[in-house]
């Protein structure tokens, strides 16, 4: 709900939602029984600590559960409570987040922790209206946190829940504001009970594991299969109706791999703009979606000379790494480079161990991992150096 909506209007919408979903209590019972039997055992489901739940919900935004599992426990071990996160240097927080992507989430998480530590005694709000005032927290995220942690009757409408409700109620509105206007009252009606947190987790789990997008939906496993309007109408694959996505911009970035022994040269990106403040292998946009190799060498040499001075020597092209970064589909072409100048801060050389402790871009992490793996394979193929054997004949036997 939003603060601007009158309570009477919201109650009217919830009443209409109850009519749209007959036997609501029975549906809720079916859903919760399915969840108790089929849910995944995930670490953030073993706690009612608002801080730990909050961290999980932010990590899970636009990120797969399998990816979050590799970070969640480690992040909480490093920042065990809200005060620890608030007091930590931003660089440490970004380093712990490195590889999860969408780094603005980590910045918002820390900013919100600072506000709560300073103004609220370190307590996360118990209601949606207060929670949505914090950086990086929208209505759905707020509903998930306060319902699971405190039992507040607040709804969730993330992508998974939206898909479940659109199919269950046969909502044909286009995804976005039209669909959400119809789906929010349904979500609120479902959590109008004594276990809103369990209902929300059940809905999210159903969408994540059974009510999957398009033809991947596993309708035979759904506790609501007999009452699903989309299943009855044969429209499961087409709901919810998606908006056409804007085409990703095709770009090529040129990456300089400058080594000093086992260390790699990193530079820090500017404090504003894409991937701001993160360390990376020096990377420069080419200005062309598909430059040829000669263009790449000229452009990279010119960009490096402008930043570091001297006359950089561009060596072999080492690898091509492709990655979606924000609204761009980027081809990163990495070249071996020799600099004849000494880079100054904020550029620095870092060992593999130091890379694990720095806030570096996902692309840099993956490129360095590929380069090190290739070096390991090359060393293994070449094998250990063999000791030379003498081909001289043995000395003659002594005369008797």
PLY file of the C-alpha trace (Angstrom):
ply
format ascii 1.0
element vertex 400
property float x
property float y
property float z
element edge 399
property int vertex1
property int vertex2
end_header
0.00 0.00 0.00
1.09 3.61 -0.34
0.62 6.38 2.16
-1.44 8.36 -0.37
-4.14 5.68 -0.69
-7.12 6.13 1.69
-7.72 3.14 3.95
-11.33 2.85 2.79
-10.22 2.60 -0.84
-7.66 -0.07 0.01
-10.23 -2.09 1.94
-12.59 -1.86 -1.02
-9.88 -3.20 -3.32
-9.15 -6.06 -0.93
-12.86 -6.88 -0.80
-13.00 -7.01 -4.59
-9.92 -9.23 -4.56
-11.63 -11.68 -2.20
-14.50 -11.92 -4.64
-12.05 -12.48 -7.50
-10.37 -15.31 -5.57
-13.21 -17.40 -4.12
-12.44 -19.79 -1.26
-9.48 -17.57 -0.31
-8.90 -19.25 3.07
-8.86 -22.68 1.41
-6.35 -21.48 -1.20
-4.13 -20.08 1.52
-4.25 -23.42 3.38
-3.32 -25.31 0.20
-0.43 -22.94 -0.45
1.00 -23.16 3.07
0.71 -26.96 3.12
2.59 -27.14 -0.18
5.28 -24.79 1.16
5.85 -26.82 4.32
6.32 -29.91 2.17
8.30 -28.54 -0.81
10.24 -25.40 0.15
13.99 -25.13 -0.21
16.06 -24.91 2.96
17.69 -21.48 2.58
19.75 -19.76 5.30
17.61 -16.60 5.45
14.57 -18.76 6.18
16.10 -19.94 9.44
15.97 -16.54 11.13
13.59 -13.78 12.13
16.39 -11.23 12.48
15.21 -8.18 10.48
18.78 -7.28 9.52
19.61 -10.73 8.13
16.29 -10.87 6.25
16.87 -7.37 4.90
20.34 -8.34 3.58
18.90 -11.41 1.86
16.07 -9.47 0.22
18.47 -6.86 -1.18
20.85 -9.54 -2.46
17.99 -11.42 -4.11
16.88 -8.41 -6.16
17.59 -9.33 -9.80
19.95 -12.12 -8.66
19.48 -15.88 -8.64
19.29 -17.76 -5.33
22.24 -19.95 -6.33
24.42 -16.86 -6.74
23.30 -15.28 -3.46
24.06 -18.47 -1.52
27.76 -17.99 -2.28
27.72 -14.52 -0.66
25.09 -14.39 2.06
26.80 -16.19 4.96
30.15 -14.62 4.13
28.63 -11.11 4.10
26.93 -11.64 7.47
30.12 -13.04 8.97
31.93 -9.87 7.92
29.09 -7.49 8.92
27.15 -9.44 11.58
24.69 -6.68 12.47
23.37 -3.34 11.35
25.88 -1.38 13.44
28.82 -3.29 11.96
27.59 -2.52 8.45
27.00 1.13 9.28
30.51 1.54 10.71
32.34 -0.31 7.91
34.20 1.60 5.17
32.25 1.61 1.92
35.20 -0.01 0.14
34.94 -3.01 2.48
31.21 -3.35 1.80
31.72 -3.13 -1.96
34.53 -5.69 -1.75
32.25 -8.14 0.08
29.61 -7.50 -2.59
32.08 -7.85 -5.47
30.75 -10.32 -8.02
27.06 -9.93 -7.10
26.66 -7.00 -9.48
24.20 -4.10 -9.27
26.50 -2.40 -6.79
24.06 0.40 -6.09
22.22 -2.13 -3.91
25.26 -2.38 -1.62
25.61 1.40 -1.44
21.93 1.79 -0.56
22.18 -1.00 2.02
25.05 0.75 3.77
23.39 4.19 3.57
20.20 2.80 5.10
22.20 1.09 7.86
23.88 4.39 8.68
20.50 6.14 8.93
19.02 3.46 11.18
22.12 3.32 13.40
22.04 7.07 13.80
18.32 7.81 14.05
16.50 4.61 15.03
18.75 2.85 17.51
19.65 0.26 14.90
16.06 -1.04 14.63
14.55 -1.81 11.24
11.00 -0.32 10.88
8.05 -2.58 11.58
5.75 -1.13 8.91
5.94 -0.59 5.17
5.32 3.16 5.26
8.49 3.74 7.30
10.59 1.08 5.56
10.06 2.52 2.06
11.63 5.79 3.18
15.01 4.02 3.42
17.40 4.01 0.44
17.00 1.05 -1.90
13.76 -0.28 -0.38
10.55 -0.31 -2.37
7.06 -1.42 -1.44
7.55 -5.10 -2.25
10.94 -5.43 -0.52
9.58 -3.62 2.53
6.60 -5.97 2.63
8.82 -9.03 2.51
11.08 -7.84 5.33
8.43 -6.66 7.81
6.07 -9.58 7.19
8.77 -12.22 7.67
10.60 -10.53 10.54
7.68 -9.05 12.48
4.53 -10.73 11.18
3.23 -7.43 9.82
0.36 -7.91 7.37
2.17 -6.52 4.35
2.12 -7.90 0.83
4.89 -8.72 -1.65
4.66 -8.25 -5.41
8.04 -9.17 -6.86
8.33 -10.70 -10.32
7.66 -14.23 -9.10
4.56 -13.31 -7.09
3.24 -11.15 -9.92
3.50 -14.12 -12.29
1.67 -16.44 -9.86
-1.19 -14.00 -9.30
-1.53 -13.05 -12.96
-1.99 -16.70 -13.87
-4.14 -17.65 -10.89
-6.61 -14.81 -11.49
-6.21 -14.67 -15.28
-5.02 -11.05 -15.27
-4.42 -10.04 -18.90
-3.18 -6.50 -18.21
0.23 -5.55 -19.57
3.04 -5.94 -17.02
3.83 -2.72 -15.21
1.37 -0.28 -13.64
-1.81 -1.80 -15.22
-1.04 -5.30 -13.95
0.20 -4.11 -10.56
-3.02 -2.14 -9.96
-4.93 -5.43 -10.26
-2.38 -7.66 -8.52
-1.61 -5.65 -5.37
-5.11 -6.09 -3.87
-4.89 -9.85 -4.51
-1.53 -10.03 -2.74
-2.89 -7.99 0.18
-5.96 -10.18 0.51
-3.80 -13.30 0.68
-1.65 -11.94 3.55
-4.66 -10.77 5.58
-4.14 -13.62 8.01
-2.13 -14.71 11.05
0.94 -15.85 9.06
1.63 -13.15 6.45
5.36 -13.87 6.34
4.77 -17.54 5.60
2.26 -16.66 2.89
4.69 -14.27 1.24
7.52 -16.80 1.34
5.17 -19.45 -0.08
4.15 -17.19 -2.96
7.75 -16.29 -3.76
8.79 -19.93 -3.58
5.93 -21.06 -5.80
6.93 -18.52 -8.46
10.62 -19.39 -8.20
10.31 -23.17 -8.40
6.95 -24.14 -9.98
5.12 -21.24 -11.62
8.08 -20.56 -13.88
8.13 -18.22 -16.89
6.67 -19.20 -20.24
6.69 -22.90 -21.12
8.89 -23.83 -18.15
5.87 -23.74 -15.81
5.41 -27.00 -13.88
1.64 -26.83 -13.47
1.21 -30.45 -12.34
3.20 -29.64 -9.18
1.21 -26.51 -8.32
-1.11 -26.59 -5.28
-3.43 -24.20 -7.15
-3.52 -26.07 -10.45
-7.24 -26.90 -10.23
-8.28 -23.29 -9.67
-5.82 -21.53 -11.98
-7.67 -19.51 -14.62
-4.67 -19.32 -16.94
-4.33 -23.11 -16.89
-8.01 -23.55 -17.64
-7.81 -21.05 -20.52
-4.51 -22.37 -21.88
-2.79 -19.01 -21.37
-0.12 -20.00 -18.84
2.74 -19.39 -21.27
1.53 -15.92 -22.23
0.86 -14.52 -18.73
1.85 -12.10 -17.46
1.99 -10.11 -20.68
5.45 -8.63 -20.96
6.31 -5.21 -22.24
8.71 -5.20 -25.20
12.21 -4.79 -23.82
14.45 -2.06 -25.11
17.29 -3.46 -27.19
20.65 -3.62 -25.44
23.30 -1.30 -26.78
26.18 -3.16 -28.41
29.61 -1.92 -27.30
33.26 -2.95 -27.39
35.57 -2.13 -24.50
39.33 -2.42 -24.77
41.01 -3.86 -21.68
44.68 -3.41 -20.79
46.33 -6.35 -19.00
49.48 -4.90 -17.46
51.44 -7.35 -15.33
54.28 -6.91 -12.90
55.27 -10.43 -11.97
52.11 -12.06 -10.61
50.37 -8.74 -10.03
47.85 -6.98 -12.26
47.47 -3.24 -12.77
44.09 -1.94 -11.60
42.62 1.51 -11.84
39.68 2.94 -9.95
36.69 4.04 -11.98
35.41 7.62 -11.54
33.21 8.43 -8.50
30.12 8.88 -10.68
28.64 6.99 -13.60
28.62 3.32 -14.53
30.37 1.00 -12.02
31.58 4.05 -10.13
34.35 3.71 -7.55
35.09 0.07 -8.42
38.57 -1.17 -9.34
39.09 -2.72 -12.77
41.67 -3.72 -15.30
41.94 -0.43 -17.23
39.07 -0.53 -19.74
38.11 2.01 -22.37
35.05 2.24 -24.59
36.05 2.00 -28.23
33.31 4.22 -29.64
32.53 1.50 -32.18
30.53 -1.68 -31.76
33.00 -3.79 -33.75
36.42 -2.17 -34.32
39.02 -4.21 -36.18
42.21 -5.28 -34.39
44.32 -2.42 -35.80
41.75 0.10 -34.57
41.71 -1.58 -31.16
45.47 -1.28 -30.81
45.53 2.38 -31.83
42.61 3.33 -29.59
43.96 1.44 -26.59
47.46 2.92 -26.96
46.00 6.41 -27.23
43.75 5.98 -24.17
46.55 4.52 -22.04
48.97 7.29 -23.05
46.37 9.90 -22.09
45.87 8.34 -18.66
49.34 7.07 -17.77
51.66 8.93 -20.14
54.57 7.48 -22.11
54.27 5.23 -25.14
52.38 2.03 -24.20
53.26 -1.11 -26.15
50.20 -3.16 -27.13
50.98 -6.88 -27.31
48.88 -9.95 -28.09
45.12 -10.04 -27.78
44.62 -12.42 -24.85
40.92 -13.11 -24.78
37.42 -11.91 -25.56
34.93 -11.72 -22.68
31.24 -10.94 -23.26
28.98 -9.59 -20.55
25.77 -7.59 -20.13
26.56 -4.47 -18.09
23.54 -2.35 -17.22
21.75 -1.71 -20.54
24.74 -2.69 -22.66
25.90 -5.92 -24.23
29.66 -5.48 -24.01
32.47 -7.31 -25.79
35.61 -6.83 -23.70
38.78 -7.42 -25.74
41.78 -7.86 -23.46
45.32 -7.09 -24.70
48.69 -7.63 -23.07
50.23 -4.21 -22.49
53.64 -2.91 -21.45
53.84 0.54 -19.89
57.05 2.58 -19.82
55.74 4.80 -17.01
54.95 4.16 -13.34
51.17 4.36 -12.75
50.16 6.62 -9.88
47.23 6.29 -7.44
44.36 5.63 -7.72
45.89 3.03 -10.08
47.71 0.20 -8.31
49.12 -3.28 -8.79
47.36 -6.08 -6.92
48.11 -9.73 -6.28
45.50 -12.47 -6.63
44.98 -12.43 -2.85
44.49 -8.65 -2.86
41.99 -8.92 -5.70
39.77 -10.97 -3.41
39.75 -8.14 -0.87
39.09 -5.27 -3.30
35.84 -4.02 -4.75
36.44 -4.94 -8.37
34.10 -5.18 -11.34
32.61 -8.55 -12.21
34.20 -8.37 -15.65
37.66 -7.87 -14.13
37.13 -10.78 -11.75
36.16 -13.08 -14.60
38.92 -11.94 -16.95
41.62 -12.38 -14.31
40.25 -15.83 -13.44
40.40 -16.86 -17.10
43.94 -15.53 -17.51
45.16 -17.36 -14.40
43.41 -20.58 -15.49
45.04 -20.33 -18.91
48.45 -19.77 -17.31
47.91 -22.84 -15.12
46.95 -24.98 -18.13
49.98 -23.77 -20.08
52.30 -24.58 -17.19
50.76 -28.04 -16.82
51.14 -28.80 -20.52
54.77 -27.74 -20.58
55.51 -30.02 -17.62
58.40 -29.81 -15.14
61.87 -29.12 -16.42
63.72 -32.38 -16.99
67.21 -32.99 -15.64
69.75 -33.42 -18.39
71.23 -36.91 -18.78
74.81 -37.46 -19.84
75.27 -39.24 -23.15
78.98 -39.87 -22.60
79.98 -43.56 -22.61
80.95 -45.11 -19.29
84.68 -45.17 -18.49
86.53 -48.34 -19.66
86.91 -51.14 -17.18
90.23 -51.21 -15.35
92.81 -53.74 -16.70
93.27 -56.79 -14.55
0 1
1 2
2 3
3 4
4 5
5 6
6 7
7 8
8 9
9 10
10 11
11 12
12 13
13 14
14 15
15 16
16 17
17 18
18 19
19 20
20 21
21 22
22 23
23 24
24 25
25 26
26 27
27 28
28 29
29 30
30 31
31 32
32 33
33 34
34 35
35 36
36 37
37 38
38 39
39 40
40 41
41 42
42 43
43 44
44 45
45 46
46 47
47 48
48 49
49 50
50 51
51 52
52 53
53 54
54 55
55 56
56 57
57 58
58 59
59 60
60 61
61 62
62 63
63 64
64 65
65 66
66 67
67 68
68 69
69 70
70 71
71 72
72 73
73 74
74 75
75 76
76 77
77 78
78 79
79 80
80 81
81 82
82 83
83 84
84 85
85 86
86 87
87 88
88 89
89 90
90 91
91 92
92 93
93 94
94 95
95 96
96 97
97 98
98 99
99 100
100 101
101 102
102 103
103 104
104 105
105 106
106 107
107 108
108 109
109 110
110 111
111 112
112 113
113 114
114 115
115 116
116 117
117 118
118 119
119 120
120 121
121 122
122 123
123 124
124 125
125 126
126 127
127 128
128 129
129 130
130 131
131 132
132 133
133 134
134 135
135 136
136 137
137 138
138 139
139 140
140 141
141 142
142 143
143 144
144 145
145 146
146 147
147 148
148 149
149 150
150 151
151 152
152 153
153 154
154 155
155 156
156 157
157 158
158 159
159 160
160 161
161 162
162 163
163 164
164 165
165 166
166 167
167 168
168 169
169 170
170 171
171 172
172 173
173 174
174 175
175 176
176 177
177 178
178 179
179 180
180 181
181 182
182 183
183 184
184 185
185 186
186 187
187 188
188 189
189 190
190 191
191 192
192 193
193 194
194 195
195 196
196 197
197 198
198 199
199 200
200 201
201 202
202 203
203 204
204 205
205 206
206 207
207 208
208 209
209 210
210 211
211 212
212 213
213 214
214 215
215 216
216 217
217 218
218 219
219 220
220 221
221 222
222 223
223 224
224 225
225 226
226 227
227 228
228 229
229 230
230 231
231 232
232 233
233 234
234 235
235 236
236 237
237 238
238 239
239 240
240 241
241 242
242 243
243 244
244 245
245 246
246 247
247 248
248 249
249 250
250 251
251 252
252 253
253 254
254 255
255 256
256 257
257 258
258 259
259 260
260 261
261 262
262 263
263 264
264 265
265 266
266 267
267 268
268 269
269 270
270 271
271 272
272 273
273 274
274 275
275 276
276 277
277 278
278 279
279 280
280 281
281 282
282 283
283 284
284 285
285 286
286 287
287 288
288 289
289 290
290 291
291 292
292 293
293 294
294 295
295 296
296 297
297 298
298 299
299 300
300 301
301 302
302 303
303 304
304 305
305 306
306 307
307 308
308 309
309 310
310 311
311 312
312 313
313 314
314 315
315 316
316 317
317 318
318 319
319 320
320 321
321 322
322 323
323 324
324 325
325 326
326 327
327 328
328 329
329 330
330 331
331 332
332 333
333 334
334 335
335 336
336 337
337 338
338 339
339 340
340 341
341 342
342 343
343 344
344 345
345 346
346 347
347 348
348 349
349 350
350 351
351 352
352 353
353 354
354 355
355 356
356 357
357 358
358 359
359 360
360 361
361 362
362 363
363 364
364 365
365 366
366 367
367 368
368 369
369 370
370 371
371 372
372 373
373 374
374 375
375 376
376 377
377 378
378 379
379 380
380 381
381 382
382 383
383 384
384 385
385 386
386 387
387 388
388 389
389 390
390 391
391 392
392 393
393 394
394 395
395 396
396 397
397 398
398 399
